[in-house]
């Protein structure tokens, strides 16, 4: 696997994660882990982190060309 394909794959995966967290906030899905109801602010944090990692993945893929 080349660095470019790895970076694109990682970028897509993190983008999908960010999209699901956005959907969780918009639709109001509940997230329960081990009986603990995860507050929605955790999804806001996850959107920022996953969005940044997706951006970096795509940026590194472009740089690897």
N, C-alpha and C positions, 0 to 999 in steps of 0.2 A: 504494500500500500504506500503510495507516495504521500509526501507531506501535504500536497494540495488536496488530494482526495480525503485524507484524514481530517484536515481542517474543515472542509465542506461538510463532511459527515457529522463532525462534532457541532458545527454551526447549526445544521438542520435539526439535530436532536435537541439542542438548547432552545432553539426557536420554538419547537413543538411544546417543550415544557413551559415556556413563557406564555404561549397561546392558551394552554390548558389552565394556567393560573388566572389569566384574564377572563376566560370563560367561567371559572369558579366564582370570581367576583361578580361578573355580570348576571349569571344565571342564579347564583346563590347556592351552589352545591355545598354540602357539608363534607368536611374531611375529618374523619375520626381515625386516630392511630392509637391502638391499644386502649380504647375506651376514652381517650382524651380528644375533645373537640378542638381542632386546630382553629385558632382565630383567623379572621380574614386578613389581618395586618401581616401575617406570615406570607400570604400570597403576594402582597404588595412588595415585600422584600424579595421574594423569589422571582418576581417579574423583573426587578432591577438587576439581580444577579444573573439570572438566565439570559436576559436580554443583552447584558454586557458580554457574557461569554459567547453568545451567538454572534454578536458583532465582531468580537475578536477572532472567532473562527473564520468568518467570511473575509475579514481583513487579512489574516495570515494566508488564506488560500489565494487571495489576489496577489499578495506579495511573493508567493512561492512560484508564480508563473514565470 
